[in-house]
Each structure stands twice: as structure tokens, then as C-alpha cells.
Amino acid sequence: MPQIITLPKTEYLRLRRIADLFEVVRKLFEVDFFAEPPTKDSKKIIKEFQKTGLYNEAFLKSLEKGLKESSYFRSR
């Protein structure tokens, strides 16, 4: 036998927003933050960022510099 609960719309929207945020947080914890990146080729990474067209040249230069300074990408 289904049970029905009636809520004001504002309360429903508040609870829905909380549920959506909880789902985002839950998905974040599924990610393995300590997994190695799929490639150690910093040039390939820069090219992939460039392909998207989302990043300006200053950001790409900064990313390139950061990857060069990273001990992970230096140890090839």
C-alpha cells in the first residue's frame, strides 16, 4: 500500500537541492584522487588542453610550467 506525504513546494525544492548536492559529494568520493594520470607525457597533456579551446595562452603556459616543475612528470 503506497503512502503519500504532502509537502509545501518550497520544502520539496529545499530537500531536492540537498539530495542533489549529496549526490555530487558522493560521486566525488568515488574518484581515486591518488591514481596516477593516464600519461606522463606533459606535451600530450598540453595539446589536449589546447584542443578544447577553453583555456587561454596564459593558462596553458602556466600549466606547462607547473608540469615541468612536477617531480611526477620529471621522473620519466
TORPA-4810 file (N, C-alpha, C, O; in nm, 3 decimals):
<nodes>
NODE_1_0.085_-0.117_0.000_0.000_0.000_0.000_0.090_0.125_0.000_0.163_0.147_0.097_M
NODE_2_0.087_0.206_-0.106_0.171_0.327_-0.111_0.123_0.431_-0.011_0.003_0.450_0.012_P
NODE_3_0.220_0.497_0.047_0.189_0.605_0.139_0.224_0.737_0.073_0.326_0.747_0.004_Q
NODE_4_0.142_0.836_0.093_0.163_0.966_0.031_0.189_1.068_0.140_0.118_1.075_0.241_I
NODE_5_0.294_1.147_0.118_0.326_1.257_0.209_0.316_1.386_0.130_0.366_1.395_0.018_I
NODE_6_0.251_1.483_0.186_0.235_1.612_0.120_0.326_1.714_0.185_0.328_1.731_0.307_T
NODE_7_0.403_1.785_0.098_0.496_1.887_0.145_0.469_2.017_0.070_0.424_2.016_-0.044_L
NODE_8_0.497_2.127_0.135_0.494_2.252_0.059_0.602_2.249_-0.049_0.706_2.186_-0.030_P
NODE_9_0.578_2.316_-0.161_0.671_2.313_-0.272_0.809_2.365_-0.231_0.910_2.311_-0.275_K
NODE_10_0.814_2.467_-0.148_0.943_2.522_-0.107_1.024_2.418_-0.028_1.146_2.408_-0.043_T
NODE_11_0.956_2.342_0.056_1.025_2.237_0.133_1.073_2.126_0.040_1.184_2.075_0.056_E
NODE_12_0.990_2.088_-0.057_1.029_1.986_-0.154_1.154_2.032_-0.230_1.249_1.955_-0.246_Y
NODE_13_1.155_2.158_-0.276_1.269_2.210_-0.351_1.395_2.213_-0.265_1.505_2.184_-0.313_L
NODE_14_1.380_2.249_-0.139_1.494_2.250_-0.047_1.551_2.110_-0.031_1.672_2.090_-0.038_R
NODE_15_1.464_2.012_-0.009_1.508_1.874_0.008_1.569_1.819_-0.121_1.666_1.743_-0.116_L
NODE_16_1.514_1.856_-0.234_1.566_1.812_-0.364_1.707_1.867_-0.385_1.796_1.796_-0.432_R
NODE_17_1.728_1.997_-0.348_1.859_2.060_-0.362_1.962_1.989_-0.272_2.075_1.965_-0.314_R
NODE_18_1.922_1.957_-0.151_2.011_1.884_-0.059_2.046_1.747_-0.116_2.162_1.706_-0.112_I
NODE_19_1.947_1.678_-0.169_1.972_1.545_-0.228_2.067_1.556_-0.347_2.156_1.471_-0.363_A
NODE_20_2.050_1.657_-0.430_2.137_1.675_-0.546_2.280_1.704_-0.502_2.375_1.649_-0.559_D
NODE_21_2.297_1.789_-0.402_2.430_1.819_-0.350_2.495_1.696_-0.288_2.615_1.673_-0.304_L
NODE_22_2.417_1.618_-0.217_2.468_1.496_-0.159_2.518_1.402_-0.268_2.622_1.338_-0.252_F
NODE_23_2.446_1.394_-0.378_2.485_1.308_-0.490_2.619_1.355_-0.550_2.703_1.272_-0.585_E
NODE_24_2.638_1.485_-0.561_2.764_1.539_-0.612_2.879_1.500_-0.519_2.983_1.455_-0.565_V
NODE_25_2.860_1.516_-0.391_2.964_1.481_-0.293_2.992_1.332_-0.297_3.107_1.290_-0.290_V
NODE_26_2.888_1.251_-0.307_2.906_1.106_-0.313_2.990_1.067_-0.433_3.078_0.981_-0.422_R
NODE_27_2.964_1.128_-0.547_3.041_1.097_-0.668_3.186_1.141_-0.654_3.275_1.074_-0.707_K
NODE_28_3.210_1.251_-0.584_3.348_1.295_-0.562_3.428_1.192_-0.484_3.547_1.173_-0.510_L
NODE_29_3.364_1.126_-0.389_3.434_1.028_-0.307_3.457_0.897_-0.381_3.535_0.814_-0.335_F
NODE_30_3.390_0.877_-0.494_3.413_0.757_-0.574_3.542_0.768_-0.655_3.598_0.667_-0.696_E
NODE_31_3.588_0.890_-0.677_3.708_0.914_-0.759_3.832_0.878_-0.678_3.843_0.913_-0.560_V
NODE_32_3.923_0.810_-0.741_4.051_0.777_-0.676_4.147_0.892_-0.701_4.212_0.898_-0.805_D
NODE_33_4.157_0.984_-0.605_4.240_1.103_-0.620_4.388_1.069_-0.629_4.467_1.149_-0.681_F
NODE_34_4.427_0.954_-0.582_4.568_0.919_-0.578_4.609_0.829_-0.694_4.722_0.782_-0.699_F
NODE_35_4.518_0.805_-0.787_4.553_0.726_-0.904_4.647_0.806_-0.994_4.636_0.929_-1.003_A
NODE_36_4.738_0.736_-1.058_4.830_0.804_-1.148_4.757_0.853_-1.272_4.664_0.787_-1.319_E
NODE_37_4.796_0.968_-1.324_4.738_1.014_-1.451_4.766_0.911_-1.560_4.864_0.837_-1.552_P
NODE_38_4.681_0.904_-1.662_4.698_0.801_-1.765_4.824_0.820_-1.850_4.864_0.728_-1.921_P
NODE_39_4.886_0.937_-1.846_5.008_0.961_-1.923_5.106_1.046_-1.843_5.067_1.126_-1.758_T
NODE_40_5.234_1.027_-1.873_5.337_1.111_-1.813_5.393_1.208_-1.915_5.490_1.279_-1.888_K
NODE_41_5.332_1.212_-2.034_5.378_1.298_-2.142_5.314_1.435_-2.127_5.200_1.456_-2.167_D
NODE_42_5.390_1.530_-2.070_5.333_1.662_-2.044_5.296_1.735_-2.173_5.200_1.813_-2.175_S
NODE_43_5.369_1.712_-2.281_5.337_1.775_-2.409_5.200_1.727_-2.461_5.123_1.805_-2.516_K
NODE_44_5.173_1.601_-2.442_5.044_1.546_-2.484_4.931_1.609_-2.403_4.824_1.639_-2.456_K
NODE_45_4.954_1.627_-2.274_4.854_1.687_-2.186_4.823_1.830_-2.230_4.707_1.870_-2.238_I
NODE_46_4.929_1.908_-2.260_4.911_2.046_-2.305_4.832_2.048_-2.435_4.741_2.130_-2.450_I
NODE_47_4.864_1.961_-2.529_4.792_1.955_-2.657_4.644_1.924_-2.637_4.559_1.981_-2.705_K
NODE_48_4.613_1.835_-2.543_4.473_1.801_-2.517_4.398_1.921_-2.459_4.282_1.944_-2.494_E
NODE_49_4.463_1.995_-2.371_4.401_2.117_-2.317_4.378_2.219_-2.429_4.273_2.282_-2.434_F
NODE_50_4.477_2.235_-2.517_4.465_2.330_-2.628_4.348_2.293_-2.720_4.274_2.381_-2.764_Q
NODE_51_4.333_2.165_-2.747_4.226_2.118_-2.837_4.087_2.160_-2.792_4.000_2.183_-2.876_K
NODE_52_4.067_2.171_-2.662_3.933_2.205_-2.613_3.893_2.347_-2.648_3.775_2.377_-2.661_T
NODE_53_3.992_2.436_-2.663_3.963_2.576_-2.691_3.909_2.652_-2.570_3.862_2.765_-2.584_G
NODE_54_3.914_2.592_-2.454_3.859_2.653_-2.333_3.960_2.736_-2.254_3.923_2.814_-2.167_L
NODE_55_4.088_2.718_-2.284_4.191_2.777_-2.199_4.273_2.878_-2.277_4.310_2.854_-2.392_Y
NODE_56_4.302_2.992_-2.214_4.382_3.094_-2.282_4.530_3.058_-2.275_4.571_2.969_-2.201_N
NODE_57_4.609_3.131_-2.354_4.752_3.102_-2.365_4.825_3.116_-2.232_4.916_3.039_-2.202_E
NODE_58_4.785_3.215_-2.152_4.849_3.234_-2.021_4.829_3.112_-1.932_4.921_3.068_-1.863_A
NODE_59_4.708_3.057_-1.933_4.681_2.938_-1.852_4.764_2.820_-1.902_4.822_2.747_-1.823_F
NODE_60_4.768_2.802_-2.034_4.843_2.690_-2.091_4.991_2.700_-2.059_5.055_2.599_-2.030_L
NODE_61_5.047_2.822_-2.063_5.189_2.841_-2.027_5.211_2.808_-1.880_5.310_2.745_-1.843_K
NODE_62_5.117_2.850_-1.795_5.128_2.822_-1.652_5.119_2.671_-1.626_5.193_2.617_-1.544_S
NODE_63_5.029_2.604_-1.697_5.015_2.459_-1.684_5.143_2.390_-1.727_5.192_2.298_-1.661_L
NODE_64_5.197_2.435_-1.840_5.321_2.376_-1.890_5.435_2.393_-1.789_5.510_2.299_-1.763_E
NODE_65_5.446_2.512_-1.732_5.548_2.539_-1.631_5.529_2.448_-1.509_5.625_2.391_-1.458_K
NODE_66_5.405_2.437_-1.463_5.376_2.352_-1.347_5.409_2.207_-1.372_5.462_2.139_-1.284_G
NODE_67_5.378_2.158_-1.493_5.410_2.019_-1.525_5.561_1.997_-1.531_5.610_1.892_-1.489_L
NODE_68_5.634_2.096_-1.583_5.780_2.085_-1.588_5.840_2.081_-1.448_5.941_2.013_-1.425_K
NODE_69_5.780_2.153_-1.355_5.830_2.157_-1.217_5.786_2.036_-1.134_5.842_2.010_-1.028_E
NODE_70_5.688_1.963_-1.182_5.634_1.849_-1.108_5.733_1.733_-1.108_5.785_1.694_-1.213_S
NODE_71_5.760_1.679_-0.992_5.851_1.565_-0.982_5.791_1.442_-1.051_5.866_1.356_-1.099_S
NODE_72_5.661_1.432_-1.056_5.597_1.317_-1.123_5.628_1.317_-1.271_5.660_1.212_-1.328_Y
NODE_73_5.621_1.433_-1.335_5.644_1.441_-1.479_5.792_1.447_-1.514_5.828_1.421_-1.629_F
NODE_74_5.877_1.480_-1.421_6.022_1.481_-1.446_6.079_1.341_-1.443_6.178_1.313_-1.509_R
NODE_75_6.016_1.251_-1.366_6.072_1.116_-1.349_6.019_1.021_-1.456_5.938_0.932_-1.429_S
NODE_76_6.066_1.041_-1.578_6.023_0.954_-1.688_6.125_0.853_-1.720_6.105_0.771_-1.811_R
</nodes>
